[in-house]
Amino acid sequence: MKTEYPHSGSPLPALCLTLAFFFCILTPGLPYAEERQFERNTLFEGLHVTGSPVDIDIATFRLSVGGKVDRDLSLSFDDIMALATVDKRLVLECPGFFTDVGVWTGVPVRTILDLAGVQQGADTVRFISADNIYKTRIPLADVRASQEILVAYRFNGKPFHRVHGFPIRLTAGGREGSDWVKWLGSILVD
């Protein structure tokens, strides 16, 4: 299920996000406490509250690719790093909440889909976190046309901290932050 924010001019989305911001800042001991401390010291400028950190062992991590593909894939972190990568200056924006601009390093999703071989009739790509909680859908045509939809593993030259999606996350340039799935564990073509 895709997370969507209405764009009808209503102040409700901004109000909800503002309330979420103050809730996370003013309530110590919540799951985001680690992230709040991390945010004050390093990498990203914004407070990212989408999803809860997932502990992933890089030695056993696998990104699965399946669905309407000719070949199911199970890629290790090293497999992903061995593919041709790009550096893209992208804007990660959660409307009314935060904006981060920086250089993201990763593999275009279309490159991974080409390895798997997308079958006729496919029209959507689902991206799902390793814990199967954080999900989004993007039209296949958009994924194929974009150099900004990446399986990313670095931001401004640094690996992600666990609160920001270590070891890999999706970037979706031009799309809201809710589409930038952290802790990416599977890609399914529908």
C-alpha beads as a LAMMPS data file, in Angstrom:
LAMMPS data file: protein, C-alpha beads

190 atoms
189 bonds

1 atom types
1 bond types

-500.0 500.0 xlo xhi
-500.0 500.0 ylo yhi
-500.0 500.0 zlo zhi

Masses

1 110.0

Atoms # bond

1 1 1 0.000 0.000 0.000
2 1 1 1.408 3.376 -1.024
3 1 1 1.555 6.103 1.570
4 1 1 0.030 9.227 0.100
5 1 1 -0.460 12.769 1.325
6 1 1 -3.393 14.708 -0.114
7 1 1 -2.437 17.742 -2.187
8 1 1 -5.796 19.482 -2.169
9 1 1 -4.529 22.659 -0.548
10 1 1 -5.773 21.439 2.818
11 1 1 -3.574 22.374 5.813
12 1 1 -4.208 18.916 7.326
13 1 1 -1.059 17.137 5.996
14 1 1 1.249 19.898 7.242
15 1 1 -0.553 19.984 10.590
16 1 1 -0.225 16.208 11.033
17 1 1 3.467 16.266 10.197
18 1 1 4.083 19.241 12.491
19 1 1 2.349 17.440 15.357
20 1 1 4.416 14.312 14.653
21 1 1 7.586 16.418 14.789
22 1 1 6.750 17.894 18.192
23 1 1 5.616 14.517 19.515
24 1 1 8.974 12.971 18.619
25 1 1 11.025 15.878 19.962
26 1 1 9.138 16.325 23.220
27 1 1 8.669 12.710 24.273
28 1 1 11.914 11.120 25.493
29 1 1 12.323 7.364 25.590
30 1 1 10.410 6.664 22.396
31 1 1 11.912 4.574 19.577
32 1 1 13.120 7.765 17.918
33 1 1 15.356 8.813 20.826
34 1 1 18.373 7.200 19.120
35 1 1 17.534 9.027 15.926
36 1 1 17.121 12.390 17.663
37 1 1 20.604 12.082 19.177
38 1 1 22.050 10.867 15.883
39 1 1 20.459 13.779 14.002
40 1 1 22.163 16.343 16.229
41 1 1 25.617 15.047 15.413
42 1 1 25.992 13.768 11.855
43 1 1 24.785 12.904 8.387
44 1 1 21.247 14.184 7.780
45 1 1 19.809 17.516 8.833
46 1 1 16.148 16.478 9.113
47 1 1 14.389 14.351 11.675
48 1 1 13.229 11.261 9.832
49 1 1 10.411 9.470 11.615
50 1 1 9.229 7.079 8.921
51 1 1 9.705 3.501 10.062
52 1 1 11.496 2.038 13.055
53 1 1 15.174 1.077 12.800
54 1 1 15.775 -2.489 11.665
55 1 1 18.908 -4.323 12.787
56 1 1 20.444 -5.977 9.731
57 1 1 23.524 -8.186 9.660
58 1 1 25.474 -7.093 6.583
59 1 1 27.111 -10.548 6.338
60 1 1 23.773 -12.316 5.807
61 1 1 21.780 -9.491 4.206
62 1 1 20.029 -10.257 0.897
63 1 1 17.918 -8.035 -1.352
64 1 1 15.338 -10.231 -3.051
65 1 1 13.878 -9.363 -6.437
66 1 1 10.854 -11.309 -7.635
67 1 1 7.323 -11.224 -8.993
68 1 1 6.846 -10.869 -12.748
69 1 1 10.505 -11.411 -13.588
70 1 1 12.336 -14.027 -15.646
71 1 1 14.900 -14.670 -12.884
72 1 1 14.400 -14.218 -9.159
73 1 1 17.435 -12.517 -7.642
74 1 1 18.951 -12.682 -4.182
75 1 1 21.654 -10.022 -3.995
76 1 1 24.139 -9.609 -1.159
77 1 1 25.400 -6.166 -0.195
78 1 1 28.657 -6.984 -2.037
79 1 1 26.664 -7.999 -5.151
80 1 1 24.906 -4.628 -5.124
81 1 1 28.159 -2.727 -4.613
82 1 1 29.693 -4.594 -7.571
83 1 1 27.045 -3.243 -9.981
84 1 1 27.557 0.001 -11.900
85 1 1 26.737 2.847 -9.533
86 1 1 25.794 6.473 -9.949
87 1 1 26.058 9.529 -7.730
88 1 1 22.954 11.732 -7.826
89 1 1 22.309 15.020 -6.105
90 1 1 18.742 14.543 -4.884
91 1 1 16.275 16.258 -2.614
92 1 1 14.616 14.092 0.046
93 1 1 11.534 15.969 1.173
94 1 1 8.822 15.141 3.641
95 1 1 6.337 17.962 2.925
96 1 1 6.011 20.397 5.803
97 1 1 8.543 18.458 7.866
98 1 1 12.098 18.404 6.506
99 1 1 14.228 18.609 3.390
100 1 1 17.657 17.044 2.908
101 1 1 19.781 17.729 -0.144
102 1 1 22.873 15.718 -0.876
103 1 1 24.651 13.230 -3.078
104 1 1 23.231 9.723 -2.973
105 1 1 25.276 6.770 -4.259
106 1 1 23.648 3.608 -5.509
107 1 1 22.466 1.424 -8.344
108 1 1 19.558 2.528 -10.547
109 1 1 16.636 0.192 -9.872
110 1 1 16.164 -0.180 -13.611
111 1 1 19.630 -1.804 -13.760
112 1 1 18.545 -4.409 -11.196
113 1 1 15.263 -4.979 -13.047
114 1 1 17.205 -5.541 -16.266
115 1 1 19.215 -8.270 -14.500
116 1 1 16.000 -9.943 -13.383
117 1 1 14.243 -9.525 -16.744
118 1 1 10.819 -7.890 -16.361
119 1 1 7.989 -9.908 -17.905
120 1 1 5.282 -8.641 -20.254
121 1 1 2.242 -7.215 -18.513
122 1 1 4.121 -5.882 -15.484
123 1 1 3.146 -2.331 -14.573
124 1 1 4.103 -1.650 -10.943
125 1 1 7.135 -2.133 -8.726
126 1 1 6.740 -2.629 -4.981
127 1 1 9.557 -1.802 -2.591
128 1 1 9.379 -3.413 0.854
129 1 1 11.541 -3.017 3.942
130 1 1 13.365 -6.009 5.435
131 1 1 10.812 -6.165 8.276
132 1 1 7.919 -6.079 5.757
133 1 1 6.420 -2.947 7.351
134 1 1 7.616 0.037 5.279
135 1 1 6.316 -0.225 1.684
136 1 1 5.612 1.778 -1.428
137 1 1 4.572 1.248 -5.049
138 1 1 5.918 3.078 -8.065
139 1 1 4.707 2.634 -11.645
140 1 1 7.144 0.513 -13.676
141 1 1 7.267 3.172 -16.396
142 1 1 8.490 5.735 -13.822
143 1 1 11.149 3.350 -12.514
144 1 1 12.363 2.587 -16.037
145 1 1 12.513 6.279 -16.995
146 1 1 14.363 7.475 -13.901
147 1 1 18.039 7.701 -13.018
148 1 1 16.949 8.960 -9.597
149 1 1 15.217 5.817 -8.348
150 1 1 18.158 4.034 -6.783
151 1 1 19.042 1.233 -4.447
152 1 1 21.287 3.554 -2.458
153 1 1 23.960 2.728 0.082
154 1 1 25.677 6.090 0.708
155 1 1 24.720 9.682 1.396
156 1 1 27.391 12.343 0.868
157 1 1 30.011 9.600 0.686
158 1 1 29.067 7.947 3.980
159 1 1 27.223 4.669 4.643
160 1 1 23.796 5.002 6.224
161 1 1 23.355 4.822 9.965
162 1 1 20.818 2.170 11.034
163 1 1 18.150 4.836 11.629
164 1 1 18.452 5.955 8.013
165 1 1 18.176 2.581 6.344
166 1 1 21.478 0.717 6.698
167 1 1 22.589 -1.074 4.605
168 1 1 20.435 0.033 1.649
169 1 1 17.417 2.183 1.025
170 1 1 15.413 3.386 -1.915
171 1 1 15.800 6.876 -3.305
172 1 1 12.958 8.192 -5.388
173 1 1 13.949 11.601 -6.729
174 1 1 10.946 13.815 -7.390
175 1 1 8.721 11.793 -5.029
176 1 1 7.780 12.424 -1.401
177 1 1 9.972 11.090 1.375
178 1 1 7.379 8.437 2.234
179 1 1 8.377 6.666 -1.006
180 1 1 12.053 6.456 -0.001
181 1 1 11.870 3.037 1.676
182 1 1 14.500 2.465 4.358
183 1 1 16.030 -0.965 5.140
184 1 1 15.079 -2.172 1.666
185 1 1 14.668 -5.952 1.687
186 1 1 12.687 -6.793 -1.423
187 1 1 11.619 -5.517 -4.811
188 1 1 8.523 -7.120 -6.313
189 1 1 7.353 -6.530 -9.874
190 1 1 3.571 -6.718 -10.377

Bonds

1 1 1 2
2 1 2 3
3 1 3 4
4 1 4 5
5 1 5 6
6 1 6 7
7 1 7 8
8 1 8 9
9 1 9 10
10 1 10 11
11 1 11 12
12 1 12 13
13 1 13 14
14 1 14 15
15 1 15 16
16 1 16 17
17 1 17 18
18 1 18 19
19 1 19 20
20 1 20 21
21 1 21 22
22 1 22 23
23 1 23 24
24 1 24 25
25 1 25 26
26 1 26 27
27 1 27 28
28 1 28 29
29 1 29 30
30 1 30 31
31 1 31 32
32 1 32 33
33 1 33 34
34 1 34 35
35 1 35 36
36 1 36 37
37 1 37 38
38 1 38 39
39 1 39 40
40 1 40 41
41 1 41 42
42 1 42 43
43 1 43 44
44 1 44 45
45 1 45 46
46 1 46 47
47 1 47 48
48 1 48 49
49 1 49 50
50 1 50 51
51 1 51 52
52 1 52 53
53 1 53 54
54 1 54 55
55 1 55 56
56 1 56 57
57 1 57 58
58 1 58 59
59 1 59 60
60 1 60 61
61 1 61 62
62 1 62 63
63 1 63 64
64 1 64 65
65 1 65 66
66 1 66 67
67 1 67 68
68 1 68 69
69 1 69 70
70 1 70 71
71 1 71 72
72 1 72 73
73 1 73 74
74 1 74 75
75 1 75 76
76 1 76 77
77 1 77 78
78 1 78 79
79 1 79 80
80 1 80 81
81 1 81 82
82 1 82 83
83 1 83 84
84 1 84 85
85 1 85 86
86 1 86 87
87 1 87 88
88 1 88 89
89 1 89 90
90 1 90 91
91 1 91 92
92 1 92 93
93 1 93 94
94 1 94 95
95 1 95 96
96 1 96 97
97 1 97 98
98 1 98 99
99 1 99 100
100 1 100 101
101 1 101 102
102 1 102 103
103 1 103 104
104 1 104 105
105 1 105 106
106 1 106 107
107 1 107 108
108 1 108 109
109 1 109 110
110 1 110 111
111 1 111 112
112 1 112 113
113 1 113 114
114 1 114 115
115 1 115 116
116 1 116 117
117 1 117 118
118 1 118 119
119 1 119 120
120 1 120 121
121 1 121 122
122 1 122 123
123 1 123 124
124 1 124 125
125 1 125 126
126 1 126 127
127 1 127 128
128 1 128 129
129 1 129 130
130 1 130 131
131 1 131 132
132 1 132 133
133 1 133 134
134 1 134 135
135 1 135 136
136 1 136 137
137 1 137 138
138 1 138 139
139 1 139 140
140 1 140 141
141 1 141 142
142 1 142 143
143 1 143 144
144 1 144 145
145 1 145 146
146 1 146 147
147 1 147 148
148 1 148 149
149 1 149 150
150 1 150 151
151 1 151 152
152 1 152 153
153 1 153 154
154 1 154 155
155 1 155 156
156 1 156 157
157 1 157 158
158 1 158 159
159 1 159 160
160 1 160 161
161 1 161 162
162 1 162 163
163 1 163 164
164 1 164 165
165 1 165 166
166 1 166 167
167 1 167 168
168 1 168 169
169 1 169 170
170 1 170 171
171 1 171 172
172 1 172 173
173 1 173 174
174 1 174 175
175 1 175 176
176 1 176 177
177 1 177 178
178 1 178 179
179 1 179 180
180 1 180 181
181 1 181 182
182 1 182 183
183 1 183 184
184 1 184 185
185 1 185 186
186 1 186 187
187 1 187 188
188 1 188 189
189 1 189 190
